[in-house]
Amino acid sequence: MKLPSRLATSIGLIVAGLDLAGMAMPAQAAWTNENSAALLQSANVGINSNGVSTGNGVTTAFARTAYKSSAVAGGATILTPLFSNEACAAGKPTDTGVIPGVCQNSVGVATPVFWNAANNNPPTAEQPLPGLLGLAAGVRAELTAINNAQIGAGVSIDGTDTGTPVTWSNTGVPTALNPPLLDSNTNCSVADINNAATPAVVGNCPAGAAGSGKSRAVYWSSPTAAFAVLSLPSGADYCNAMEINDSGQIMGECIFLVTGTPDVHKTVQWGSGGTGPTVLLTVNGSTSLRNWPVDQNSSGEIAFNHEVNGGYVLPGIWTTSSTNGIGIAAPTGSSEAAATAISDTGVVSICAEVGGNEEAAVSHGGAAPILIAALSGGHNDCATAISKNGTYVAGYSDGPGTNTQTVNSVEELTP
């Protein structure tokens, strides 16, 4: 389970800005407000198959904080920080209740951590590498992914700001990920780790002096293996690995240099062990020059966004059995929408623009989106996450009542 990208490097912004003008369109489902009296603002970033959602907010003391909430118990519970009165932010919870995140330490430095959703104990900190006899020791770390067994993956960074890719034990002890012979792991980044009995890791490494600043997508078949460089599809300039599922399928993005056509991005998938890749070339049978991967499920289906006429963006779902994806139509009254996640049942969560407002929606297997109304009195909402089993969807909404400047974490059964 990977973290939202902004959590990998800093505490980041807690709540997205909203356009609060106008009226929301009619919808076919409704949210449950999970905000609590302890939070002025809150927004969910993830939800697991047990209905445990996580997110970030601002307390009544105007402090940034991470929280968890339950579809059964309701109401947000602030997660215990690493140090008292220091800020934290949470990522998406795993189905075993592991909550990755980041907290400021006693001197205000962002420190990767994870919590256990079953309790409200202080988090476990992921430690930087100790170095050899204290030399080149890490001074900070960045967690980018964690699996069901609490095995984390990320980067340890030394005092010269040089990074080394690592995995962490379930107690936060780091081990460096290896390069092949005559290669280097210096400044390699980690993108994701899976839940296999021997977990595999994907990431990206610098292409070296001859690489002109490009990266190489890489794959570690285990935490002790040397990385293998993933093959480029025909015509690609370079690629980035982004996610790996438990079957070993790897989602990524490749950049192509096409004469007279700038900025050509395409979604790709490498098979188990790094075979392939297959490239998303068309959407609904028409050439797609620019499409971007968003999320991959356990069977290898990928939610993506793609550019359409007018420069707008719309969501889609790709089964990866061919090079053609299914475009998801914009909701009625909308010209633009974006996928945010996909469940193992093929349900895509969506944020759309309808009548000048944000509107949450879901699409079942590429079907027409089902809108989810903002809280009573609100005008904007967004579905930021969906559980792996497809049962729950989570996000944020403004409102309720006249308090339309308040952003609330919300959750409901998937319509």
BANULUM-282490 format. One record per residue (C-alpha): residue number from 0; residue in three letters; z, y, x. Coordinates in steps of 0.02 Angstrom, whole numbers, plus 50000, padded with zeros to 5 digits. Example, Ala and Ser with C-alpha at 12.3 -4.5 7.8 and 13.67 -1.06 7.14 Angstrom:
BEGIN
ATOM pos code    zz    yy    xx
ATOM   0  ALA 50390 49775 50615
ATOM   1  SER 50357 49947 50684
END
This chain:
BEGIN
ATOM pos code    zz    yy    xx
ATOM   0  MET 50000 50000 50000
ATOM   1  LYS 49945 50161 50081
ATOM   2  LEU 50028 50330 50060
ATOM   3  PRO 49941 50484 49995
ATOM   4  SER 49862 50564 50147
ATOM   5  ARG 49968 50721 50145
ATOM   6  LEU 50128 50617 50161
ATOM   7  ALA 50066 50540 50323
ATOM   8  THR 50083 50704 50418
ATOM   9  SER 50208 50816 50329
ATOM  10  ILE 50320 50842 50180
ATOM  11  GLY 50173 50933 50102
ATOM  12  LEU 50156 51020 49936
ATOM  13  ILE 50258 50941 49798
ATOM  14  VAL 50171 50994 49639
ATOM  15  ALA 49987 51034 49617
ATOM  16  GLY 49938 51203 49545
ATOM  17  LEU 49872 51203 49368
ATOM  18  ASP 49754 51309 49267
ATOM  19  LEU 49861 51347 49116
ATOM  20  ALA 49739 51437 49002
ATOM  21  GLY 49666 51375 48840
ATOM  22  MET 49697 51228 48726
ATOM  23  ALA 49693 51041 48763
ATOM  24  MET 49563 50930 48679
ATOM  25  PRO 49617 50797 48554
ATOM  26  ALA 49663 50631 48634
ATOM  27  GLN 49704 50452 48585
ATOM  28  ALA 49869 50423 48677
ATOM  29  ALA 50027 50517 48723
ATOM  30  TRP 50142 50532 48873
ATOM  31  THR 50328 50503 48889
ATOM  32  ASN 50414 50644 48984
ATOM  33  GLU 50511 50576 49134
ATOM  34  ASN 50574 50741 49201
ATOM  35  SER 50763 50761 49215
ATOM  36  ALA 50885 50905 49205
ATOM  37  ALA 50902 50900 49395
ATOM  38  LEU 50718 50944 49420
ATOM  39  LEU 50629 51107 49384
ATOM  40  GLN 50459 51029 49419
ATOM  41  SER 50401 50851 49452
ATOM  42  ALA 50239 50752 49468
ATOM  43  ASN 50213 50564 49484
ATOM  44  VAL 50110 50497 49629
ATOM  45  GLY 50122 50310 49595
ATOM  46  ILE 50183 50172 49479
ATOM  47  ASN 50206 49985 49502
ATOM  48  SER 50183 49836 49387
ATOM  49  ASN 50366 49843 49333
ATOM  50  GLY 50347 50021 49268
ATOM  51  VAL 50439 50102 49413
ATOM  52  SER 50357 50268 49451
ATOM  53  THR 50385 50382 49601
ATOM  54  GLY 50347 50562 49633
ATOM  55  ASN 50400 50728 49703
ATOM  56  GLY 50480 50881 49630
ATOM  57  VAL 50584 51037 49650
ATOM  58  THR 50769 51033 49607
ATOM  59  THR 50869 51166 49515
ATOM  60  ALA 50925 51222 49689
ATOM  61  PHE 50740 51248 49731
ATOM  62  ALA 50741 51105 49857
ATOM  63  ARG 50595 50985 49878
ATOM  64  THR 50642 50807 49836
ATOM  65  ALA 50578 50632 49801
ATOM  66  TYR 50625 50533 49646
ATOM  67  LYS 50600 50369 49555
ATOM  68  SER 50592 50335 49369
ATOM  69  SER 50582 50183 49257
ATOM  70  ALA 50479 50150 49102
ATOM  71  VAL 50631 50057 49033
ATOM  72  ALA 50775 50170 49088
ATOM  73  GLY 50676 50333 49081
ATOM  74  GLY 50723 50495 49169
ATOM  75  ALA 50699 50536 49352
ATOM  76  THR 50829 50486 49481
ATOM  77  ILE 50826 50585 49643
ATOM  78  LEU 50808 50472 49795
ATOM  79  THR 50945 50489 49925
ATOM  80  PRO 50881 50589 50074
ATOM  81  LEU 50892 50531 50254
ATOM  82  PHE 51009 50677 50291
ATOM  83  SER 51103 50779 50161
ATOM  84  ASN 51015 50934 50097
ATOM  85  GLU 50851 50893 50186
ATOM  86  ALA 50683 50879 50098
ATOM  87  CYS 50595 50715 50059
ATOM  88  ALA 50432 50659 49979
ATOM  89  ALA 50387 50488 49908
ATOM  90  GLY 50228 50387 49907
ATOM  91  LYS 50169 50248 49790
ATOM  92  PRO 50292 50105 49759
ATOM  93  THR 50243 49925 49793
ATOM  94  ASP 50263 49791 49661
ATOM  95  THR 50419 49730 49753
ATOM  96  GLY 50499 49902 49737
ATOM  97  VAL 50470 49967 49913
ATOM  98  ILE 50451 50156 49908
ATOM  99  PRO 50371 50233 50064
ATOM 100  GLY 50397 50415 50104
ATOM 101  VAL 50449 50547 50227
ATOM 102  CYS 50610 50646 50248
ATOM 103  GLN 50662 50786 50363
ATOM 104  ASN 50791 50733 50490
ATOM 105  SER 50943 50834 50548
ATOM 106  VAL 50833 50952 50649
ATOM 107  GLY 50699 50970 50514
ATOM 108  VAL 50570 50850 50590
ATOM 109  ALA 50473 50743 50465
ATOM 110  THR 50529 50561 50484
ATOM 111  PRO 50445 50412 50399
ATOM 112  VAL 50560 50312 50286
ATOM 113  PHE 50563 50185 50146
ATOM 114  TRP 50681 50159 50000
ATOM 115  ASN 50721 50008 49891
ATOM 116  ALA 50691 50048 49707
ATOM 117  ALA 50829 49925 49656
ATOM 118  ASN 50965 50042 49721
ATOM 119  ASN 50993 50221 49773
ATOM 120  ASN 51048 50189 49952
ATOM 121  PRO 50990 50302 50093
ATOM 122  PRO 50817 50257 50158
ATOM 123  THR 50775 50156 50313
ATOM 124  ALA 50695 50263 50449
ATOM 125  GLU 50542 50201 50544
ATOM 126  GLN 50578 50229 50728
ATOM 127  PRO 50454 50287 50862
ATOM 128  LEU 50416 50175 51011
ATOM 129  PRO 50552 50177 51144
ATOM 130  GLY 50428 50180 51288
ATOM 131  LEU 50439 50080 51450
ATOM 132  LEU 50606 50115 51535
ATOM 133  GLY 50610 50274 51433
ATOM 134  LEU 50441 50335 51497
ATOM 135  ALA 50313 50395 51369
ATOM 136  ALA 50441 50366 51233
ATOM 137  GLY 50394 50418 51058
ATOM 138  VAL 50477 50572 50986
ATOM 139  ARG 50417 50556 50806
ATOM 140  ALA 50316 50440 50696
ATOM 141  GLU 50200 50441 50546
ATOM 142  LEU 50199 50303 50413
ATOM 143  THR 50033 50282 50324
ATOM 144  ALA 50055 50115 50234
ATOM 145  ILE 50186 49984 50191
ATOM 146  ASN 50174 49813 50109
ATOM 147  ASN 50279 49711 49988
ATOM 148  ALA 50382 49638 50131
ATOM 149  GLN 50432 49811 50196
ATOM 150  ILE 50315 49794 50346
ATOM 151  GLY 50255 49969 50383
ATOM 152  ALA 50106 50030 50482
ATOM 153  GLY 50070 50199 50559
ATOM 154  VAL 50079 50294 50722
ATOM 155  SER 50212 50329 50853
ATOM 156  ILE 50187 50497 50939
ATOM 157  ASP 50255 50544 51111
ATOM 158  GLY 50305 50712 51182
ATOM 159  THR 50126 50754 51232
ATOM 160  ASP 50067 50725 51051
ATOM 161  THR 49979 50563 51100
ATOM 162  GLY 49980 50431 50964
ATOM 163  THR 49996 50242 50974
ATOM 164  PRO 49962 50134 50819
ATOM 165  VAL 50110 50026 50770
ATOM 166  THR 50183 49912 50639
ATOM 167  TRP 50367 49915 50593
ATOM 168  SER 50484 49772 50550
ATOM 169  ASN 50581 49780 50388
ATOM 170  THR 50722 49862 50486
ATOM 171  GLY 50611 50000 50557
ATOM 172  VAL 50582 49930 50733
ATOM 173  PRO 50407 49972 50799
ATOM 174  THR 50281 49861 50889
ATOM 175  ALA 50120 49931 50961
ATOM 176  LEU 49954 49869 50891
ATOM 177  ASN 49843 49807 51031
ATOM 178  PRO 49670 49858 51092
ATOM 179  PRO 49545 49733 51159
ATOM 180  LEU 49529 49708 51347
ATOM 181  LEU 49453 49861 51433
ATOM 182  ASP 49474 49966 51276
ATOM 183  SER 49614 50083 51222
ATOM 184  ASN 49727 50107 51072
ATOM 185  THR 49766 50288 51119
ATOM 186  ASN 49760 50402 50967
ATOM 187  CYS 49704 50262 50851
ATOM 188  SER 49764 50292 50674
ATOM 189  VAL 49816 50164 50544
ATOM 190  ALA 49745 50169 50367
ATOM 191  ASP 49820 50019 50276
ATOM 192  ILE 49911 49852 50289
ATOM 193  ASN 49897 49708 50165
ATOM 194  ASN 50018 49583 50089
ATOM 195  ALA 49948 49424 50168
ATOM 196  ALA 50076 49304 50243
ATOM 197  THR 50014 49367 50411
ATOM 198  PRO 49968 49545 50365
ATOM 199  ALA 49805 49622 50423
ATOM 200  VAL 49788 49806 50468
ATOM 201  VAL 49641 49926 50466
ATOM 202  GLY 49624 50094 50549
ATOM 203  ASN 49513 50210 50649
ATOM 204  CYS 49501 50241 50836
ATOM 205  PRO 49415 50377 50939
ATOM 206  ALA 49241 50328 50998
ATOM 207  GLY 49276 50392 51173
ATOM 208  ALA 49189 50520 51283
ATOM 209  ALA 49016 50460 51232
ATOM 210  GLY 49060 50462 51048
ATOM 211  SER 49041 50650 51020
ATOM 212  GLY 49204 50659 50922
ATOM 213  LYS 49160 50517 50804
ATOM 214  SER 49279 50379 50753
ATOM 215  ARG 49265 50189 50749
ATOM 216  ALA 49328 50089 50601
ATOM 217  VAL 49436 49947 50668
ATOM 218  TYR 49524 49791 50604
ATOM 219  TRP 49678 49700 50667
ATOM 220  SER 49681 49522 50596
ATOM 221  SER 49869 49519 50628
ATOM 222  PRO 50001 49635 50700
ATOM 223  THR 49987 49545 50868
ATOM 224  ALA 49796 49534 50878
ATOM 225  ALA 49681 49653 50971
ATOM 226  PHE 49575 49760 50858
ATOM 227  ALA 49393 49721 50818
ATOM 228  VAL 49269 49862 50788
ATOM 229  LEU 49190 49850 50615
ATOM 230  SER 49000 49848 50610
ATOM 231  LEU 48901 50000 50554
ATOM 232  PRO 48777 49980 50411
ATOM 233  SER 48596 50018 50449
ATOM 234  GLY 48569 50206 50470
ATOM 235  ALA 48753 50253 50476
ATOM 236  ASP 48814 50374 50609
ATOM 237  TYR 48996 50322 50596
ATOM 238  CYS 49121 50249 50471
ATOM 239  ASN 49305 50260 50426
ATOM 240  ALA 49410 50115 50361
ATOM 241  MET 49526 50162 50218
ATOM 242  GLU 49604 50012 50130
ATOM 243  ILE 49620 49823 50147
ATOM 244  ASN 49666 49708 50002
ATOM 245  ASP 49757 49542 50011
ATOM 246  SER 49591 49447 50021
ATOM 247  GLY 49546 49546 50177
ATOM 248  GLN 49409 49651 50095
ATOM 249  ILE 49402 49823 50177
ATOM 250  MET 49355 49983 50086
ATOM 251  GLY 49282 50125 50186
ATOM 252  GLU 49165 50272 50196
ATOM 253  CYS 49013 50297 50307
ATOM 254  ILE 48922 50456 50355
ATOM 255  PHE 48733 50448 50371
ATOM 256  LEU 48619 50569 50464
ATOM 257  VAL 48468 50597 50353
ATOM 258  THR 48336 50722 50408
ATOM 259  GLY 48330 50867 50285
ATOM 260  THR 48477 50799 50183
ATOM 261  PRO 48647 50851 50250
ATOM 262  ASP 48817 50780 50210
ATOM 263  VAL 48767 50604 50156
ATOM 264  HIS 48926 50503 50121
ATOM 265  LYS 48926 50327 50052
ATOM 266  THR 49059 50203 49998
ATOM 267  VAL 49058 50037 50091
ATOM 268  GLN 49150 49872 50089
ATOM 269  TRP 49170 49748 50231
ATOM 270  GLY 49206 49569 50182
ATOM 271  SER 49355 49466 50236
ATOM 272  GLY 49370 49466 50424
ATOM 273  GLY 49257 49618 50440
ATOM 274  THR 49090 49543 50386
ATOM 275  GLY 48953 49655 50320
ATOM 276  PRO 48968 49792 50260
ATOM 277  THR 48888 49816 50089
ATOM 278  VAL 48842 49996 50046
ATOM 279  LEU 48848 50082 49876
ATOM 280  LEU 48669 50148 49864
ATOM 281  THR 48640 50181 49679
ATOM 282  VAL 48741 50227 49525
ATOM 283  ASN 48673 50167 49358
ATOM 284  GLY 48514 50123 49451
ATOM 285  SER 48482 50296 49523
ATOM 286  THR 48497 50341 49707
ATOM 287  SER 48668 50412 49752
ATOM 288  LEU 48665 50518 49910
ATOM 289  ARG 48848 50565 49903
ATOM 290  ASN 48985 50451 49842
ATOM 291  TRP 49164 50435 49901
ATOM 292  PRO 49284 50286 49890
ATOM 293  VAL 49451 50313 49803
ATOM 294  ASP 49542 50147 49781
ATOM 295  GLN 49512 49958 49791
ATOM 296  ASN 49592 49820 49688
ATOM 297  SER 49637 49639 49727
ATOM 298  SER 49466 49570 49677
ATOM 299  GLY 49372 49699 49780
ATOM 300  GLU 49319 49817 49641
ATOM 301  ILE 49315 49996 49701
ATOM 302  ALA 49344 50157 49605
ATOM 303  PHE 49235 50296 49675
ATOM 304  ASN 49176 50472 49640
ATOM 305  HIS 48996 50528 49655
ATOM 306  GLU 48898 50689 49652
ATOM 307  VAL 48783 50720 49503
ATOM 308  ASN 48660 50855 49455
ATOM 309  GLY 48732 51030 49465
ATOM 310  GLY 48849 50980 49606
ATOM 311  TYR 48978 50909 49486
ATOM 312  VAL 49079 50752 49525
ATOM 313  LEU 49103 50603 49409
ATOM 314  PRO 49197 50438 49429
ATOM 315  GLY 49129 50262 49440
ATOM 316  ILE 49174 50080 49469
ATOM 317  TRP 49087 49965 49593
ATOM 318  THR 49103 49776 49585
ATOM 319  THR 49027 49763 49762
ATOM 320  SER 48925 49609 49713
ATOM 321  SER 48771 49721 49726
ATOM 322  THR 48730 49893 49796
ATOM 323  ASN 48737 49974 49622
ATOM 324  GLY 48890 50053 49544
ATOM 325  ILE 48934 50091 49363
ATOM 326  GLY 48950 50276 49328
ATOM 327  ILE 49088 50326 49207
ATOM 328  ALA 49031 50460 49085
ATOM 329  ALA 49124 50625 49074
ATOM 330  PRO 49236 50643 48921
ATOM 331  THR 49164 50739 48774
ATOM 332  GLY 49166 50924 48814
ATOM 333  SER 49178 50893 49002
ATOM 334  SER 49056 50907 49145
ATOM 335  GLU 49171 50848 49285
ATOM 336  ALA 49300 50712 49313
ATOM 337  ALA 49372 50613 49459
ATOM 338  ALA 49442 50437 49479
ATOM 339  THR 49617 50428 49553
ATOM 340  ALA 49654 50240 49559
ATOM 341  ILE 49602 50068 49494
ATOM 342  SER 49707 49924 49429
ATOM 343  ASP 49680 49739 49465
ATOM 344  THR 49616 49727 49286
ATOM 345  GLY 49478 49854 49319
ATOM 346  VAL 49555 50003 49229
ATOM 347  VAL 49520 50169 49316
ATOM 348  SER 49639 50317 49301
ATOM 349  ILE 49552 50485 49290
ATOM 350  CYS 49580 50673 49298
ATOM 351  ALA 49447 50768 49201
ATOM 352  GLU 49405 50948 49162
ATOM 353  VAL 49389 50977 48975
ATOM 354  GLY 49366 51150 48902
ATOM 355  GLY 49437 51232 49057
ATOM 356  ASN 49593 51122 49062
ATOM 357  GLU 49643 50968 49160
ATOM 358  GLU 49641 50812 49052
ATOM 359  ALA 49707 50638 49092
ATOM 360  ALA 49604 50485 49045
ATOM 361  VAL 49576 50301 49082
ATOM 362  SER 49417 50197 49081
ATOM 363  HIS 49415 50009 49053
ATOM 364  GLY 49285 49932 49169
ATOM 365  GLY 49172 50085 49165
ATOM 366  ALA 49180 50114 48976
ATOM 367  ALA 49194 50287 48899
ATOM 368  PRO 49357 50371 48950
ATOM 369  ILE 49507 50369 48833
ATOM 370  LEU 49594 50538 48839
ATOM 371  ILE 49782 50557 48853
ATOM 372  ALA 49854 50714 48773
ATOM 373  ALA 49964 50833 48871
ATOM 374  LEU 50146 50846 48818
ATOM 375  SER 50175 50942 48657
ATOM 376  GLY 50137 51124 48689
ATOM 377  GLY 50055 51088 48856
ATOM 378  HIS 49874 51115 48903
ATOM 379  ASN 49848 51017 49065
ATOM 380  ASP 49884 50841 49120
ATOM 381  CYS 49819 50717 49249
ATOM 382  ALA 49828 50528 49271
ATOM 383  THR 49867 50511 49456
ATOM 384  ALA 49906 50324 49461
ATOM 385  ILE 49893 50158 49370
ATOM 386  SER 49995 50000 49400
ATOM 387  LYS 49912 49851 49483
ATOM 388  ASN 49930 49747 49325
ATOM 389  GLY 49852 49887 49222
ATOM 390  THR 50003 49900 49106
ATOM 391  TYR 50062 50074 49152
ATOM 392  VAL 49981 50240 49192
ATOM 393  ALA 50073 50389 49267
ATOM 394  GLY 50042 50569 49313
ATOM 395  TYR 50097 50744 49269
ATOM 396  SER 50084 50864 49122
ATOM 397  ASP 50132 51044 49089
ATOM 398  GLY 50242 51091 48942
ATOM 399  PRO 50333 51048 48833
ATOM 400  GLY 50348 51184 48703
ATOM 401  THR 50327 51360 48767
ATOM 402  ASN 50376 51313 48945
ATOM 403  THR 50196 51287 49001
ATOM 404  GLN 50234 51340 49180
ATOM 405  THR 50338 51181 49203
ATOM 406  VAL 50254 51027 49275
ATOM 407  ASN 50332 50864 49216
ATOM 408  SER 50315 50686 49278
ATOM 409  VAL 50247 50575 49139
ATOM 410  GLU 50216 50390 49108
ATOM 411  GLU 50153 50279 48968
ATOM 412  LEU 50081 50110 48925
ATOM 413  THR 49895 50110 48968
ATOM 414  PRO 49794 50150 48811
END
